[in-house]
């Protein structure tokens, strides 16, 4: 038992891979077995995450910045190590991943073709995502960062809808393009400091005074270039405006569960990169360019909302809503970046609130975006169309679906009492004193959030019934309710009593920044 | 039980009723209304208990009932939320509990509980009517039960929860939460009959118009929280240090203090929620919902919440205002309130839909309350909020009863008329006596009929306050609005109840069921009596007989009292003249209407058309805001920015890559790399071909070659070694 407890993170990380390997041996025509096996296997990391959660000491401190740490030699020649650990920022993300993966697999029970390879890819994807959140070594971080791309590419390209090849290629090339700079910057930092270990880099890279590698450039310039290499890589992933156009395509073309994971977890990798790497490693540069970052975040909020409002494809509309919501994460991060080296108590509090809001918004968006994509998928499975103009008045036919959709849409809209509001309020509150103009402009986006959510509800549920659906649509099944219920419960729980999660985030953020 | 526990239960019970109905009773009509009534009824009992306890306490405003917990941990501190009952929330709780309960009871009758199911009911549309056969074999068309009966009770329970939460809370954040949940409920209830195209447009209009105000309010919240570190009422509004600090700190807007900026942001929230100009457009369209919902939105909850917010934050809004030099928030309130009061009253003159008249009257009356705050008449504003809630709930429920009676007539006669159009009514006093007398009480209260109605006392106080403040423009605007109010109210009463029926349906209308009429009777009691608790001491003859309890109780909320002003009789005289004058004019103009035609339509001509079309504000907004916004979204953002510019750049990069690849292939790969390779390959092949030509298979050739080769070797050896 001790061994298990000491290697919990590795177990969480590699159980999906192990399950995928076992699945290779299973007969491919037994689809029910394959599905159930994948689902059961994906529950193990979730259960283990709960164990970690229970054993996690929320009071972070100098002695214990990361917990459940594992460290082993990996590429000792270049001093990269296998180093895992969680804190109050990464643990919620791990929970989000291990929660959404079983739900996404459950949502994929409607996949009929090549079930075996589909499920294997899904499990591999989980390992890739978890690795990014757990890694405490830059090289390890990068490896997992890239590993996650491959299964996602195949999921979109093989199981996607009409325009899937274009979307999959755009997604993978764009992200990899962004990663090139990241890889170079990581190499540079590793060589300069002589280690890829994050804890060591935290200590030494920001205060570095001379560069070992002769580049012919001054140190601040090199750092600024490295900073932007990081920022661009993560900005593409988040995505920050104007790097966002891969997202509507990828999300729209991906299979339902793929969209759930894309929006629910993959986008968080970018934001997590900002929090875990950019802010701690580049405090000076972050502060210098905070204004630009805030500008891009607000652009994402406004143009994301306007873009969503303009769509007539239900799924594309939801895809754009991710840009809008993740803009708030970026705004919160930008506000915190501007205050990174502040010492005034008021400034400390603003920074803390902004970061609390940003991290909570990541979690909340993971719930609501995954829920919305799932609900779009439920409708698509039945109607085989996503065109909003084809629907209308469906509430009369699908009362349960309609109610669930309104609930989830309201969480996405940021209705107080549900989760989205708490984080948006915190971001607005934290950003207001530092980025007053940007925050005020963000309200335009917040208004249009209402407009596009209500547009979707209006065109799907309300109005005169489009008679072509009469007797052709059935309400949600038990399995579908099983997928959405945990998300709805969490949305409500976080809206009513956010402290259970916020407390953990708050302590970590207060310690780190 | 401690009184704090009771306060917690007040909002909680309707919420539990909501969840219980949604989860367990969404197909059980009877159970669903019992759950809802149980929740609202218990909350009513608890509210009365709390109210009773509250008025016993000597200085409740300084030591309110309060309980709080930490909700958001931030840094080393956190944001607390809690509950609090002080004089203002106590009196608000009183009227909310009463009106909510009455509306709930009324809804049972309104939605035809106990009637058969409709013949062609479709979810999302109003009940269609059922055909029944009596024992003599005659068939009748009768009203049928609402097909989404349980959903209605679930939603109004949630609505009641949100309002109770808003009232009993102790901080701006929870207020905002209740505020927004009410927005959701009004959205869902205005669009209750979502199958109608008009309803689905109205629901969105209501939500988005109020959301304009809400986003500003959210900024106000963020600003207030940033500057004071709290959102608690007591720590901000009851704290002169904080208030003065805010009044002196300069905001980014030049010349405006932070108190002024935050005040204006909060007021914009109220303008949206309480449907003040220019965000008033959603409220008349909200008539699309069932009538109890209109009563809920117009009296008990939604719009009252907006006014409650500004009354609550009056200490902040008015800080720095000494009665002479107007501050920005006070100026905004005075201007917006007075203008809206008059503006909406004029529109109400030309509306023929019985509920639309009331809708514009609500907008106008809310303008009154906000204007009252703009002249510093704090207590009068709160007073009018309460009396208005009672008589407007009464009027809406009364109009619902009228519509029900008319619908019955329409079903009976099969006539093709709008059962809400007052021009087709007339003479209903004989058909629906209870509805008539209670509606009359409400109408007179709205008009400010002297002495006996509650509306008179509260309106008179507002006029007196406006006069005393010296802002004569506001005073005369409000007086004119009061005249118009009395006029259109009498128009409504005359057209609906007096004279003779102007349609078959009106002749066949009959009184509504007890479940609908009893609440009317209860509310009409308050429409009359609620004014007696606030009779000013200086009032001629009867002043001072009944103590002015309201002034004393609610007035204690303010830290700084305006100095006792000189009481002139002019405002009293004015309010008598406008109320009685307006009523008489209305009666004289409309008493002889025989045809479904407004006698003012011809003489007023273009002005009537302008009023009938509500000054074309909707059309103006469509042109100036909505269409450009759609263009910005669909054309600029989606088509140009995303698909053309950004994706264009991406595709160009991709094409550049492909082009570069092709170029490299053509000019480097093919000639150089492939060229070298090919050369090797072709050279080898040619050599092979040559060798193959030698392999003819003939011995003579091989022998010749062999001989030749041997000769060559011999010659080589000879020259290299022998000779060299």
Interface residues (C-beta under 8 A of the other chain):
Chain A: X170 X173 X174 X242 X244 X245 X248 X303 X306 X307 X309 X310 X311 X348 X349 X350 X352 X353 X356 X393 X395 X396 X399 X403 X406 X410 X415 X416 X417 X421 X422 X425 X426 X428 X429 X432 X433 X436 X439 X440 X443 X446 X447 X448 X450 X451 X454 X455 X458 X461 X462 X463 X464 X465 X497 X498 X499 X502 X503 X506 X510
Chain B: X22 X70 X71 X72 X73 X74 X75 X76 X77 X122 X123 X124 X173 X176 X177 X179 X180 X181 X184 X187 X188 X191 X194 X195 X196 X197 X199 X200 X203 X204 X207 X208 X211 X212 X215 X216 X218 X219 X221 X222 X223 X225 X226 X229 X252 X629 X630 X632 X633 X634 X636 X637 X638 X639 X641 X642 X646 X647 X650 X654
